[in-house]
Amino acid sequence: MSNSGLVYKIHRPKQSKSLPNVWNKEEVKALLETHSNNKHKIMLSLIYSCGLRRGESLALKPVHIDSKRNIVLLENAKTALPHYRQKF
């Protein structure tokens, strides 16, 4: 008699999902002020204000940023479809 099917019938408890840490304005301001390089400041503020993921920010190129319409084109997004994000 095989007990291998019995293992699949055991219900496992669900893992609890924790909320992400959200920074307040002072923490974000302190992060941006620590960098003396303007390019790094601009990239960090763009990543934070648009809520970009790591892969999205690494694939970002200057041609993807439309400063007149205040939007960013994400071609290599998680959904694999190009879409726009509005800068705040």
PyRosetta script that sets phi, psi and omega in degrees:
from pyrosetta import init, pose_from_sequence

init()
pose = pose_from_sequence("MSNSGLVYKIHRPKQSKSLPNVWNKEEVKALLETHSNNKHKIMLSLIYSCGLRRGESLALKPVHIDSKRNIVLLENAKTALPHYRQKF")
pose.set_psi(1, 133.5)
pose.set_omega(1, -175.3)
pose.set_phi(2, -100.3)
pose.set_psi(2, 134.4)
pose.set_omega(2, 177.5)
pose.set_phi(3, -101.5)
pose.set_psi(3, 8.3)
pose.set_omega(3, -176.4)
pose.set_phi(4, -67.7)
pose.set_psi(4, -30.9)
pose.set_omega(4, 178.1)
pose.set_phi(5, -72.2)
pose.set_psi(5, -23.4)
pose.set_omega(5, -179.6)
pose.set_phi(6, -67.6)
pose.set_psi(6, -32.6)
pose.set_omega(6, -178.4)
pose.set_phi(7, -64.6)
pose.set_psi(7, -36.6)
pose.set_omega(7, -178.2)
pose.set_phi(8, -73.8)
pose.set_psi(8, -16.1)
pose.set_omega(8, -179.7)
pose.set_phi(9, -86.9)
pose.set_psi(9, -10.9)
pose.set_omega(9, 180.0)
pose.set_phi(10, -77.5)
pose.set_psi(10, 125.4)
pose.set_omega(10, 179.6)
pose.set_phi(11, -84.5)
pose.set_psi(11, 130.5)
pose.set_omega(11, 179.4)
pose.set_phi(12, -93.6)
pose.set_psi(12, 144.0)
pose.set_omega(12, 178.6)
pose.set_phi(13, -69.5)
pose.set_psi(13, 145.7)
pose.set_omega(13, 179.3)
pose.set_phi(14, -72.9)
pose.set_psi(14, 143.1)
pose.set_omega(14, 177.5)
pose.set_phi(15, -79.4)
pose.set_psi(15, 141.7)
pose.set_omega(15, 179.9)
pose.set_phi(16, -75.9)
pose.set_psi(16, 140.6)
pose.set_omega(16, 178.8)
pose.set_phi(17, -99.2)
pose.set_psi(17, 125.6)
pose.set_omega(17, -179.7)
pose.set_phi(18, -95.1)
pose.set_psi(18, 152.4)
pose.set_omega(18, 178.9)
pose.set_phi(19, -77.9)
pose.set_psi(19, 147.7)
pose.set_omega(19, 178.4)
pose.set_phi(20, -71.4)
pose.set_psi(20, 155.0)
pose.set_omega(20, 176.4)
pose.set_phi(21, -77.9)
pose.set_psi(21, 129.3)
pose.set_omega(21, 178.8)
pose.set_phi(22, -110.7)
pose.set_psi(22, 129.3)
pose.set_omega(22, -179.5)
pose.set_phi(23, -84.8)
pose.set_psi(23, 146.3)
pose.set_omega(23, 174.6)
pose.set_phi(24, -86.3)
pose.set_psi(24, 175.7)
pose.set_omega(24, -174.5)
pose.set_phi(25, -62.3)
pose.set_psi(25, -36.3)
pose.set_omega(25, -178.9)
pose.set_phi(26, -67.6)
pose.set_psi(26, -39.0)
pose.set_omega(26, 179.2)
pose.set_phi(27, -67.6)
pose.set_psi(27, -39.8)
pose.set_omega(27, 178.2)
pose.set_phi(28, -66.7)
pose.set_psi(28, -43.0)
pose.set_omega(28, 179.2)
pose.set_phi(29, -62.8)
pose.set_psi(29, -41.8)
pose.set_omega(29, 178.7)
pose.set_phi(30, -64.2)
pose.set_psi(30, -38.3)
pose.set_omega(30, 178.4)
pose.set_phi(31, -63.5)
pose.set_psi(31, -44.6)
pose.set_omega(31, -178.6)
pose.set_phi(32, -70.8)
pose.set_psi(32, -29.4)
pose.set_omega(32, -179.3)
pose.set_phi(33, -79.8)
pose.set_psi(33, -17.0)
pose.set_omega(33, -178.5)
pose.set_phi(34, -72.2)
pose.set_psi(34, -23.9)
pose.set_omega(34, -178.7)
pose.set_phi(35, -90.9)
pose.set_psi(35, 131.4)
pose.set_omega(35, 177.8)
pose.set_phi(36, -91.2)
pose.set_psi(36, -17.5)
pose.set_omega(36, 179.8)
pose.set_phi(37, -81.8)
pose.set_psi(37, 122.2)
pose.set_omega(37, -177.5)
pose.set_phi(38, -64.2)
pose.set_psi(38, -34.7)
pose.set_omega(38, 179.3)
pose.set_phi(39, -62.2)
pose.set_psi(39, -41.3)
pose.set_omega(39, 178.8)
pose.set_phi(40, -67.7)
pose.set_psi(40, -38.8)
pose.set_omega(40, 177.7)
pose.set_phi(41, -62.2)
pose.set_psi(41, -44.5)
pose.set_omega(41, -178.7)
pose.set_phi(42, -64.9)
pose.set_psi(42, -43.5)
pose.set_omega(42, 180.0)
pose.set_phi(43, -64.7)
pose.set_psi(43, -43.3)
pose.set_omega(43, 179.1)
pose.set_phi(44, -64.2)
pose.set_psi(44, -41.4)
pose.set_omega(44, 179.5)
pose.set_phi(45, -68.1)
pose.set_psi(45, -35.4)
pose.set_omega(45, 176.7)
pose.set_phi(46, -66.5)
pose.set_psi(46, -45.4)
pose.set_omega(46, 179.8)
pose.set_phi(47, -61.7)
pose.set_psi(47, -44.0)
pose.set_omega(47, -177.7)
pose.set_phi(48, -71.5)
pose.set_psi(48, -42.8)
pose.set_omega(48, -175.7)
pose.set_phi(49, -70.9)
pose.set_psi(49, -31.3)
pose.set_omega(49, 179.4)
pose.set_phi(50, -91.2)
pose.set_psi(50, -11.6)
pose.set_omega(50, -178.8)
pose.set_phi(51, 68.5)
pose.set_psi(51, 39.8)
pose.set_omega(51, -176.7)
pose.set_phi(52, -75.4)
pose.set_psi(52, 145.8)
pose.set_omega(52, 172.3)
pose.set_phi(53, -80.4)
pose.set_psi(53, 168.0)
pose.set_omega(53, -177.8)
pose.set_phi(54, -59.8)
pose.set_psi(54, -48.0)
pose.set_omega(54, -179.1)
pose.set_phi(55, -65.3)
pose.set_psi(55, -35.4)
pose.set_omega(55, 178.0)
pose.set_phi(56, -66.4)
pose.set_psi(56, -40.7)
pose.set_omega(56, -179.0)
pose.set_phi(57, -72.1)
pose.set_psi(57, -32.9)
pose.set_omega(57, 178.6)
pose.set_phi(58, -71.0)
pose.set_psi(58, -30.7)
pose.set_omega(58, -179.6)
pose.set_phi(59, -86.2)
pose.set_psi(59, -4.1)
pose.set_omega(59, -176.2)
pose.set_phi(60, -71.9)
pose.set_psi(60, 135.6)
pose.set_omega(60, 177.9)
pose.set_phi(61, -125.6)
pose.set_psi(61, 158.0)
pose.set_omega(61, -178.3)
pose.set_phi(62, -57.2)
pose.set_psi(62, -29.8)
pose.set_omega(62, -179.9)
pose.set_phi(63, -71.1)
pose.set_psi(63, -15.8)
pose.set_omega(63, -179.8)
pose.set_phi(64, -80.8)
pose.set_psi(64, -11.4)
pose.set_omega(64, -176.7)
pose.set_phi(65, -98.9)
pose.set_psi(65, 120.8)
pose.set_omega(65, 176.8)
pose.set_phi(66, -108.9)
pose.set_psi(66, 96.5)
pose.set_omega(66, -174.9)
pose.set_phi(67, -74.8)
pose.set_psi(67, -21.9)
pose.set_omega(67, 178.5)
pose.set_phi(68, -70.7)
pose.set_psi(68, -41.2)
pose.set_omega(68, 179.4)
pose.set_phi(69, -94.5)
pose.set_psi(69, -3.6)
pose.set_omega(69, 178.4)
pose.set_phi(70, 62.6)
pose.set_psi(70, 42.3)
pose.set_omega(70, 179.2)
pose.set_phi(71, -132.8)
pose.set_psi(71, 160.8)
pose.set_omega(71, 178.3)
pose.set_phi(72, -125.6)
pose.set_psi(72, 130.0)
pose.set_omega(72, 177.7)
pose.set_phi(73, -89.3)
pose.set_psi(73, 125.4)
pose.set_omega(73, 177.6)
pose.set_phi(74, -109.6)
pose.set_psi(74, 109.4)
pose.set_omega(74, -178.8)
pose.set_phi(75, -89.8)
pose.set_psi(75, -35.4)
pose.set_omega(75, -178.0)
pose.set_phi(76, -105.6)
pose.set_psi(76, 54.5)
pose.set_omega(76, -178.7)
pose.set_phi(77, -80.2)
pose.set_psi(77, 174.6)
pose.set_omega(77, -177.3)
pose.set_phi(78, -62.8)
pose.set_psi(78, -32.8)
pose.set_omega(78, -178.0)
pose.set_phi(79, -84.2)
pose.set_psi(79, -3.1)
pose.set_omega(79, -179.8)
pose.set_phi(80, 67.5)
pose.set_psi(80, 7.5)
pose.set_omega(80, 174.5)
pose.set_phi(81, -110.2)
pose.set_psi(81, 137.4)
pose.set_omega(81, 178.3)
pose.set_phi(82, -68.5)
pose.set_psi(82, 136.8)
pose.set_omega(82, 176.2)
pose.set_phi(83, -149.0)
pose.set_psi(83, 167.4)
pose.set_omega(83, -175.7)
pose.set_phi(84, -105.8)
pose.set_psi(84, 148.1)
pose.set_omega(84, 171.4)
pose.set_phi(85, -124.7)
pose.set_psi(85, 138.5)
pose.set_omega(85, 179.9)
pose.set_phi(86, -89.3)
pose.set_psi(86, 134.6)
pose.set_omega(86, 175.6)
pose.set_phi(87, -78.8)
pose.set_psi(87, 145.0)
pose.set_omega(87, 179.6)
pose.set_phi(88, -102.8)
pose.dump_pdb("model.pdb")
